[in-house]
Every structure is written in structure tokens, then in C-alpha cells.
Amino acid sequence: MSRDTLLFPSATNALWKAILAWGLITLTLTVLVFFVNKWLLDKLYGNHIRKLRLILSEMSGE
């Protein structure tokens, strides 16, 4: 298997390019997973949390 890609440093590929490529991949995946996780948690628990906040505000208002 040839490691002559941008993701691995080699004679034709500088170390800083490999580090930059891994950094961009990591940053992209982190942002993507953050927003997917935020959407999924709202989908799973959003209505329940809103109902609990409404009940709590009604109890505080009495």
C-alpha cells in the first residue's frame, strides 16, 4: 500500500501539509458532529424540555 498521499508526510509531501490536512479534516468533522449532535438531542428531548420549562414557569408564577 502506497502512503504517497496528502495525509502522510513523505519526500514529495512536506510535514506541514500533512498536519494541515489532518487539522482541516479534524475541524470539519468536529463541526459536523457538533451540529448533528445538537439536532439529534433537540429531536429526542426538545419537546420534553420545553414542556418541563413551561410547567416550571407556571409553578414559579403561582
mmCIF file as gemmi writes it, N, C-alpha and C atoms, coordinates in Angstrom:
data_model
loop_
_atom_site.group_PDB
_atom_site.id
_atom_site.type_symbol
_atom_site.label_atom_id
_atom_site.label_alt_id
_atom_site.label_comp_id
_atom_site.label_asym_id
_atom_site.label_entity_id
_atom_site.label_seq_id
_atom_site.pdbx_PDB_ins_code
_atom_site.Cartn_x
_atom_site.Cartn_y
_atom_site.Cartn_z
_atom_site.occupancy
_atom_site.B_iso_or_equiv
_atom_site.pdbx_formal_charge
_atom_site.auth_seq_id
_atom_site.auth_asym_id
_atom_site.pdbx_PDB_model_num
ATOM 1 N N . MET Axp A 1 ? 0.846 -1.183 0 1 0 ? 1 A 1
ATOM 2 C CA . MET Axp A 1 ? 0 0 0 1 0 ? 1 A 1
ATOM 3 C C . MET Axp A 1 ? 0.885 1.239 0 1 0 ? 1 A 1
ATOM 4 N N . SER Axp A 2 ? 0.659 2.116 -0.907 1 0 ? 2 A 1
ATOM 5 C CA . SER Axp A 2 ? 1.456 3.323 -1.028 1 0 ? 2 A 1
ATOM 6 C C . SER Axp A 2 ? 0.934 4.4 -0.083 1 0 ? 2 A 1
ATOM 7 N N . ARG Axp A 3 ? 1.848 5.023 0.632 1 0 ? 3 A 1
ATOM 8 C CA . ARG Axp A 3 ? 1.477 6.111 1.536 1 0 ? 3 A 1
ATOM 9 C C . ARG Axp A 3 ? 1.797 7.461 0.892 1 0 ? 3 A 1
ATOM 10 N N . ASP Axp A 4 ? 1.774 7.519 -0.397 1 0 ? 4 A 1
ATOM 11 C CA . ASP Axp A 4 ? 2.115 8.742 -1.109 1 0 ? 4 A 1
ATOM 12 C C . ASP Axp A 4 ? 0.855 9.591 -1.304 1 0 ? 4 A 1
ATOM 13 N N . THR Axp A 5 ? 0.224 9.963 -0.198 1 0 ? 5 A 1
ATOM 14 C CA . THR Axp A 5 ? -0.959 10.813 -0.247 1 0 ? 5 A 1
ATOM 15 C C . THR Axp A 5 ? -0.695 12.082 0.541 1 0 ? 5 A 1
ATOM 16 N N . LEU Axp A 6 ? -1.64 12.966 0.53 1 0 ? 6 A 1
ATOM 17 C CA . LEU Axp A 6 ? -1.504 14.229 1.246 1 0 ? 6 A 1
ATOM 18 C C . LEU Axp A 6 ? -1.566 14.038 2.757 1 0 ? 6 A 1
ATOM 19 N N . LEU Axp A 7 ? -2.117 12.929 3.212 1 0 ? 7 A 1
ATOM 20 C CA . LEU Axp A 7 ? -2.316 12.72 4.641 1 0 ? 7 A 1
ATOM 21 C C . LEU Axp A 7 ? -1.069 12.237 5.371 1 0 ? 7 A 1
ATOM 22 N N . PHE Axp A 8 ? -0.039 11.845 4.643 1 0 ? 8 A 1
ATOM 23 C CA . PHE Axp A 8 ? 1.183 11.343 5.265 1 0 ? 8 A 1
ATOM 24 C C . PHE Axp A 8 ? 2.381 12.113 4.735 1 0 ? 8 A 1
ATOM 25 N N . PRO Axp A 9 ? 3.293 12.511 5.615 1 0 ? 9 A 1
ATOM 26 C CA . PRO Axp A 9 ? 4.499 13.195 5.129 1 0 ? 9 A 1
ATOM 27 C C . PRO Axp A 9 ? 5.402 12.216 4.371 1 0 ? 9 A 1
ATOM 28 N N . SER Axp A 10 ? 6.025 12.716 3.33 1 0 ? 10 A 1
ATOM 29 C CA . SER Axp A 10 ? 6.936 11.886 2.535 1 0 ? 10 A 1
ATOM 30 C C . SER Axp A 10 ? 7.96 12.799 1.876 1 0 ? 10 A 1
ATOM 31 N N . ALA Axp A 11 ? 8.753 12.227 1.008 1 0 ? 11 A 1
ATOM 32 C CA . ALA Axp A 11 ? 9.768 13.016 0.311 1 0 ? 11 A 1
ATOM 33 C C . ALA Axp A 11 ? 9.127 14.051 -0.609 1 0 ? 11 A 1
ATOM 34 N N . THR Axp A 12 ? 7.959 13.729 -1.137 1 0 ? 12 A 1
ATOM 35 C CA . THR Axp A 12 ? 7.286 14.662 -2.046 1 0 ? 12 A 1
ATOM 36 C C . THR Axp A 12 ? 6.227 15.505 -1.344 1 0 ? 12 A 1
ATOM 37 N N . ASN Axp A 13 ? 5.949 15.191 -0.094 1 0 ? 13 A 1
ATOM 38 C CA . ASN Axp A 13 ? 4.903 15.895 0.645 1 0 ? 13 A 1
ATOM 39 C C . ASN Axp A 13 ? 5.479 16.391 1.967 1 0 ? 13 A 1
ATOM 40 N N . ALA Axp A 14 ? 5.453 17.69 2.179 1 0 ? 14 A 1
ATOM 41 C CA . ALA Axp A 14 ? 6.026 18.274 3.391 1 0 ? 14 A 1
ATOM 42 C C . ALA Axp A 14 ? 5.191 17.922 4.626 1 0 ? 14 A 1
ATOM 43 N N . LEU Axp A 15 ? 5.852 17.941 5.776 1 0 ? 15 A 1
ATOM 44 C CA . LEU Axp A 15 ? 5.183 17.618 7.037 1 0 ? 15 A 1
ATOM 45 C C . LEU Axp A 15 ? 4.061 18.609 7.335 1 0 ? 15 A 1
ATOM 46 N N . TRP Axp A 16 ? 4.29 19.894 7.059 1 0 ? 16 A 1
ATOM 47 C CA . TRP Axp A 16 ? 3.27 20.886 7.377 1 0 ? 16 A 1
ATOM 48 C C . TRP Axp A 16 ? 2.006 20.678 6.557 1 0 ? 16 A 1
ATOM 49 N N . LYS Axp A 17 ? 2.137 20.156 5.349 1 0 ? 17 A 1
ATOM 50 C CA . LYS Axp A 17 ? 0.951 19.885 4.53 1 0 ? 17 A 1
ATOM 51 C C . LYS Axp A 17 ? 0.126 18.744 5.122 1 0 ? 17 A 1
ATOM 52 N N . ALA Axp A 18 ? 0.813 17.719 5.612 1 0 ? 18 A 1
ATOM 53 C CA . ALA Axp A 18 ? 0.104 16.597 6.237 1 0 ? 18 A 1
ATOM 54 C C . ALA Axp A 18 ? -0.591 17.052 7.516 1 0 ? 18 A 1
ATOM 55 N N . ILE Axp A 19 ? 0.097 17.857 8.326 1 0 ? 19 A 1
ATOM 56 C CA . ILE Axp A 19 ? -0.504 18.364 9.561 1 0 ? 19 A 1
ATOM 57 C C . ILE Axp A 19 ? -1.701 19.248 9.241 1 0 ? 19 A 1
ATOM 58 N N . LEU Axp A 20 ? -1.574 20.092 8.242 1 0 ? 20 A 1
ATOM 59 C CA . LEU Axp A 20 ? -2.685 20.954 7.844 1 0 ? 20 A 1
ATOM 60 C C . LEU Axp A 20 ? -3.869 20.138 7.337 1 0 ? 20 A 1
ATOM 61 N N . ALA Axp A 21 ? -3.6 19.107 6.555 1 0 ? 21 A 1
ATOM 62 C CA . ALA Axp A 21 ? -4.682 18.256 6.04 1 0 ? 21 A 1
ATOM 63 C C . ALA Axp A 21 ? -5.415 17.565 7.184 1 0 ? 21 A 1
ATOM 64 N N . TRP Axp A 22 ? -4.667 16.991 8.123 1 0 ? 22 A 1
ATOM 65 C CA . TRP Axp A 22 ? -5.306 16.33 9.273 1 0 ? 22 A 1
ATOM 66 C C . TRP Axp A 22 ? -6.07 17.337 10.127 1 0 ? 22 A 1
ATOM 67 N N . GLY Axp A 23 ? -5.517 18.536 10.289 1 0 ? 23 A 1
ATOM 68 C CA . GLY Axp A 23 ? -6.206 19.567 11.06 1 0 ? 23 A 1
ATOM 69 C C . GLY Axp A 23 ? -7.525 19.978 10.42 1 0 ? 23 A 1
ATOM 70 N N . LEU Axp A 24 ? -7.524 20.136 9.105 1 0 ? 24 A 1
ATOM 71 C CA . LEU Axp A 24 ? -8.758 20.507 8.406 1 0 ? 24 A 1
ATOM 72 C C . LEU Axp A 24 ? -9.803 19.398 8.473 1 0 ? 24 A 1
ATOM 73 N N . ILE Axp A 25 ? -9.353 18.161 8.339 1 0 ? 25 A 1
ATOM 74 C CA . ILE Axp A 25 ? -10.283 17.032 8.452 1 0 ? 25 A 1
ATOM 75 C C . ILE Axp A 25 ? -10.881 16.982 9.852 1 0 ? 25 A 1
ATOM 76 N N . THR Axp A 26 ? -10.028 17.14 10.866 1 0 ? 26 A 1
ATOM 77 C CA . THR Axp A 26 ? -10.493 17.107 12.254 1 0 ? 26 A 1
ATOM 78 C C . THR Axp A 26 ? -11.465 18.239 12.538 1 0 ? 26 A 1
ATOM 79 N N . LEU Axp A 27 ? -11.146 19.435 12.091 1 0 ? 27 A 1
ATOM 80 C CA . LEU Axp A 27 ? -12.022 20.582 12.311 1 0 ? 27 A 1
ATOM 81 C C . LEU Axp A 27 ? -13.365 20.394 11.619 1 0 ? 27 A 1
ATOM 82 N N . THR Axp A 28 ? -13.344 19.923 10.393 1 0 ? 28 A 1
ATOM 83 C CA . THR Axp A 28 ? -14.583 19.698 9.647 1 0 ? 28 A 1
ATOM 84 C C . THR Axp A 28 ? -15.461 18.662 10.33 1 0 ? 28 A 1
ATOM 85 N N . LEU Axp A 29 ? -14.868 17.549 10.725 1 0 ? 29 A 1
ATOM 86 C CA . LEU Axp A 29 ? -15.648 16.501 11.391 1 0 ? 29 A 1
ATOM 87 C C . LEU Axp A 29 ? -16.173 16.952 12.749 1 0 ? 29 A 1
ATOM 88 N N . THR Axp A 30 ? -15.381 17.741 13.485 1 0 ? 30 A 1
ATOM 89 C CA . THR Axp A 30 ? -15.821 18.241 14.785 1 0 ? 30 A 1
ATOM 90 C C . THR Axp A 30 ? -17.04 19.137 14.636 1 0 ? 30 A 1
ATOM 91 N N . VAL Axp A 31 ? -16.998 20.056 13.69 1 0 ? 31 A 1
ATOM 92 C CA . VAL Axp A 31 ? -18.134 20.959 13.469 1 0 ? 31 A 1
ATOM 93 C C . VAL Axp A 31 ? -19.356 20.172 13.005 1 0 ? 31 A 1
ATOM 94 N N . LEU Axp A 32 ? -19.16 19.241 12.105 1 0 ? 32 A 1
ATOM 95 C CA . LEU Axp A 32 ? -20.266 18.428 11.604 1 0 ? 32 A 1
ATOM 96 C C . LEU Axp A 32 ? -20.91 17.611 12.726 1 0 ? 32 A 1
ATOM 97 N N . VAL Axp A 33 ? -20.108 16.95 13.529 1 0 ? 33 A 1
ATOM 98 C CA . VAL Axp A 33 ? -20.638 16.135 14.627 1 0 ? 33 A 1
ATOM 99 C C . VAL Axp A 33 ? -21.327 17.011 15.666 1 0 ? 33 A 1
ATOM 100 N N . PHE Axp A 34 ? -20.806 18.212 15.921 1 0 ? 34 A 1
ATOM 101 C CA . PHE Axp A 34 ? -21.439 19.123 16.873 1 0 ? 34 A 1
ATOM 102 C C . PHE Axp A 34 ? -22.863 19.458 16.442 1 0 ? 34 A 1
ATOM 103 N N . PHE Axp A 35 ? -23.038 19.846 15.188 1 0 ? 35 A 1
ATOM 104 C CA . PHE Axp A 35 ? -24.366 20.235 14.734 1 0 ? 35 A 1
ATOM 105 C C . PHE Axp A 35 ? -25.315 19.043 14.613 1 0 ? 35 A 1
ATOM 106 N N . VAL Axp A 36 ? -24.809 17.896 14.213 1 0 ? 36 A 1
ATOM 107 C CA . VAL Axp A 36 ? -25.653 16.696 14.164 1 0 ? 36 A 1
ATOM 108 C C . VAL Axp A 36 ? -26.086 16.311 15.574 1 0 ? 36 A 1
ATOM 109 N N . ASN Axp A 37 ? -25.175 16.389 16.534 1 0 ? 37 A 1
ATOM 110 C CA . ASN Axp A 37 ? -25.498 16.072 17.919 1 0 ? 37 A 1
ATOM 111 C C . ASN Axp A 37 ? -26.518 17.057 18.485 1 0 ? 37 A 1
ATOM 112 N N . LYS Axp A 38 ? -26.345 18.335 18.185 1 0 ? 38 A 1
ATOM 113 C CA . LYS Axp A 38 ? -27.285 19.359 18.648 1 0 ? 38 A 1
ATOM 114 C C . LYS Axp A 38 ? -28.678 19.103 18.072 1 0 ? 38 A 1
ATOM 115 N N . TRP Axp A 39 ? -28.758 18.788 16.79 1 0 ? 39 A 1
ATOM 116 C CA . TRP Axp A 39 ? -30.04 18.499 16.149 1 0 ? 39 A 1
ATOM 117 C C . TRP Axp A 39 ? -30.675 17.243 16.738 1 0 ? 39 A 1
ATOM 118 N N . LEU Axp A 40 ? -29.871 16.205 16.928 1 0 ? 40 A 1
ATOM 119 C CA . LEU Axp A 40 ? -30.397 14.94 17.434 1 0 ? 40 A 1
ATOM 120 C C . LEU Axp A 40 ? -30.911 15.076 18.864 1 0 ? 40 A 1
ATOM 121 N N . LEU Axp A 41 ? -30.185 15.786 19.72 1 0 ? 41 A 1
ATOM 122 C CA . LEU Axp A 41 ? -30.648 15.98 21.095 1 0 ? 41 A 1
ATOM 123 C C . LEU Axp A 41 ? -31.939 16.784 21.136 1 0 ? 41 A 1
ATOM 124 N N . ASP Axp A 42 ? -32.055 17.789 20.271 1 0 ? 42 A 1
ATOM 125 C CA . ASP Axp A 42 ? -33.299 18.551 20.221 1 0 ? 42 A 1
ATOM 126 C C . ASP Axp A 42 ? -34.443 17.682 19.722 1 0 ? 42 A 1
ATOM 127 N N . LYS Axp A 43 ? -34.162 16.828 18.756 1 0 ? 43 A 1
ATOM 128 C CA . LYS Axp A 43 ? -35.197 15.937 18.231 1 0 ? 43 A 1
ATOM 129 C C . LYS Axp A 43 ? -35.647 14.934 19.289 1 0 ? 43 A 1
ATOM 130 N N . LEU Axp A 44 ? -34.716 14.414 20.061 1 0 ? 44 A 1
ATOM 131 C CA . LEU Axp A 44 ? -35.053 13.402 21.06 1 0 ? 44 A 1
ATOM 132 C C . LEU Axp A 44 ? -35.691 14 22.315 1 0 ? 44 A 1
ATOM 133 N N . TYR Axp A 45 ? -35.133 15.119 22.814 1 0 ? 45 A 1
ATOM 134 C CA . TYR Axp A 45 ? -35.545 15.634 24.115 1 0 ? 45 A 1
ATOM 135 C C . TYR Axp A 45 ? -36.12 17.043 24.08 1 0 ? 45 A 1
ATOM 136 N N . GLY Axp A 46 ? -36.175 17.668 22.918 1 0 ? 46 A 1
ATOM 137 C CA . GLY Axp A 46 ? -36.597 19.065 22.835 1 0 ? 46 A 1
ATOM 138 C C . GLY Axp A 46 ? -37.995 19.319 23.351 1 0 ? 46 A 1
ATOM 139 N N . ASN Axp A 47 ? -38.983 18.525 22.925 1 0 ? 47 A 1
ATOM 140 C CA . ASN Axp A 47 ? -40.356 18.734 23.373 1 0 ? 47 A 1
ATOM 141 C C . ASN Axp A 47 ? -40.487 18.519 24.869 1 0 ? 47 A 1
ATOM 142 N N . HIS Axp A 48 ? -39.814 17.527 25.402 1 0 ? 48 A 1
ATOM 143 C CA . HIS Axp A 48 ? -39.887 17.249 26.832 1 0 ? 48 A 1
ATOM 144 C C . HIS Axp A 48 ? -39.302 18.401 27.642 1 0 ? 48 A 1
ATOM 145 N N . ILE Axp A 49 ? -38.183 18.932 27.199 1 0 ? 49 A 1
ATOM 146 C CA . ILE Axp A 49 ? -37.554 20.045 27.908 1 0 ? 49 A 1
ATOM 147 C C . ILE Axp A 49 ? -38.442 21.277 27.845 1 0 ? 49 A 1
ATOM 148 N N . ARG Axp A 50 ? -39.05 21.549 26.701 1 0 ? 50 A 1
ATOM 149 C CA . ARG Axp A 50 ? -39.939 22.711 26.592 1 0 ? 50 A 1
ATOM 150 C C . ARG Axp A 50 ? -41.157 22.561 27.503 1 0 ? 50 A 1
ATOM 151 N N . LYS Axp A 51 ? -41.717 21.355 27.58 1 0 ? 51 A 1
ATOM 152 C CA . LYS Axp A 51 ? -42.857 21.121 28.473 1 0 ? 51 A 1
ATOM 153 C C . LYS Axp A 51 ? -42.459 21.305 29.93 1 0 ? 51 A 1
ATOM 154 N N . LEU Axp A 52 ? -41.296 20.795 30.302 1 0 ? 52 A 1
ATOM 155 C CA . LEU Axp A 52 ? -40.831 20.95 31.68 1 0 ? 52 A 1
ATOM 156 C C . LEU Axp A 52 ? -40.573 22.413 32.021 1 0 ? 52 A 1
ATOM 157 N N . ARG Axp A 53 ? -40.027 23.174 31.095 1 0 ? 53 A 1
ATOM 158 C CA . ARG Axp A 53 ? -39.81 24.607 31.342 1 0 ? 53 A 1
ATOM 159 C C . ARG Axp A 53 ? -41.137 25.344 31.494 1 0 ? 53 A 1
ATOM 160 N N . LEU Axp A 54 ? -42.142 24.969 30.701 1 0 ? 54 A 1
ATOM 161 C CA . LEU Axp A 54 ? -43.46 25.578 30.815 1 0 ? 54 A 1
ATOM 162 C C . LEU Axp A 54 ? -44.073 25.269 32.173 1 0 ? 54 A 1
ATOM 163 N N . ILE Axp A 55 ? -43.981 24.025 32.596 1 0 ? 55 A 1
ATOM 164 C CA . ILE Axp A 55 ? -44.513 23.638 33.907 1 0 ? 55 A 1
ATOM 165 C C . ILE Axp A 55 ? -43.77 24.375 35.012 1 0 ? 55 A 1
ATOM 166 N N . LEU Axp A 56 ? -42.465 24.489 34.901 1 0 ? 56 A 1
ATOM 167 C CA . LEU Axp A 56 ? -41.673 25.192 35.903 1 0 ? 56 A 1
ATOM 168 C C . LEU Axp A 56 ? -42.039 26.667 35.963 1 0 ? 56 A 1
ATOM 169 N N . SER Axp A 57 ? -42.254 27.297 34.821 1 0 ? 57 A 1
ATOM 170 C CA . SER Axp A 57 ? -42.634 28.715 34.825 1 0 ? 57 A 1
ATOM 171 C C . SER Axp A 57 ? -44.033 28.902 35.396 1 0 ? 57 A 1
ATOM 172 N N . GLU Axp A 58 ? -44.939 27.951 35.153 1 0 ? 58 A 1
ATOM 173 C CA . GLU Axp A 58 ? -46.274 28.035 35.741 1 0 ? 58 A 1
ATOM 174 C C . GLU Axp A 58 ? -46.209 27.875 37.25 1 0 ? 58 A 1
ATOM 175 N N . MET Axp A 59 ? -45.358 26.991 37.73 1 0 ? 59 A 1
ATOM 176 C CA . MET Axp A 59 ? -45.22 26.791 39.168 1 0 ? 59 A 1
ATOM 177 C C . MET Axp A 59 ? -44.575 28.001 39.828 1 0 ? 59 A 1
ATOM 178 N N . SER Axp A 60 ? -43.638 28.647 39.155 1 0 ? 60 A 1
ATOM 179 C CA . SER Axp A 60 ? -42.98 29.828 39.715 1 0 ? 60 A 1
ATOM 180 C C . SER Axp A 60 ? -43.915 31.026 39.724 1 0 ? 60 A 1
ATOM 181 N N . GLY Axp A 61 ? -44.867 31.062 38.812 1 0 ? 61 A 1
ATOM 182 C CA . GLY Axp A 61 ? -45.79 32.187 38.715 1 0 ? 61 A 1
ATOM 183 C C . GLY Axp A 61 ? -46.883 32.16 39.765 1 0 ? 61 A 1
ATOM 184 N N . GLU Axp A 62 ? -47.099 31.04 40.397 1 0 ? 62 A 1
ATOM 185 C CA . GLU Axp A 62 ? -48.184 30.938 41.385 1 0 ? 62 A 1
ATOM 186 C C . GLU Axp A 62 ? -47.799 31.501 42.715 1 0 ? 62 A 1
